[in-house]
């Protein structure tokens, strides 16, 4: 056995070696143990999902923890030889600080983080990201090279073909959370993603120009009409137009992936309408100019014209257009003609 000399005598070499490894083993992993490839720092997302791609640079890392914008951590065990990992995290509206933490067995290392802003156009306070944030897409050939060891980074073999199993879709593994709400849109739940994500930006899609081969056109209406073709002629023959319909921005009011609300709206209907028409948010605007202000509710009551439904703005107004004035569900020339829907003589 070898020895090291000291003022107090000889110390067995094996003890020194053991002590050295104990010290090394207790040293926290550095932040350089991993690299966050996506999301980019201060990037913008328009859905409640953040796709994270991480590269492991320290072979001693055995596990990583992904923490979403609400502080929920998800753990992934690492596989031998695998260095690229991806994870979908839930985003809350507004700023999210997501982090990734390396672990060496039970030792927690230093985290790395990135800030992401979930932009939500119809929710006050979240329509615009703070200065310095920008839209940074992932799907270009260079970035996709990282994923090819695990994923088939190609479009579906043919459009209009529903995969036998959702897991067979190229998009499923990273984007499955987009359809986990109560009501899912048929093209999304059947993973016909490229029906809408054509790579063409459209008139309002300048911020994504050249960034993603799966960009969806903005305005999106023509893609919607590829399935809902029977209503195109009807809507545009009407006299009264609604701004979002006129601009072709169906996804301003509807979530094209999934929603917890009827008709895939981004909010309950009354809340959605009063987001833009805030002057009507008193809930009693009907005939309030003629009689006392509390005379007629606009929500919270059964809708006589639609049994089983609650009274909301769309009970009297058609948000897609109308033959009557003020988008009212009537062909009459006066606003009062719509009253006959509920108040029969």
QUINORMO-V763621 format. One record per helix or strand of 3 or more residues. SS is the DSSP state (hx for helix, st for strand). FROM is the first residue (numbers start at 1). LEN is the number of residues. Records with the same first field share a line. If there is no record, write none. Layout:
BEGIN
SS=FROM-LEN + FROM-LEN
END
This chain:
BEGIN
st=3-4 + 9-4 + 34-5 + 43-3 + 49-8 + 63-5 + 73-5 + 84-7 + 94-11 + 112-7
hx=13-14 + 31-3 + 141-7 + 166-3 + 172-8 + 186-4 + 193-3 + 206-3 + 221-5 + 229-7 + 243-4 + 250-3 + 262-3 + 269-8 + 278-3 + 313-3 + 325-3 + 335-7
END
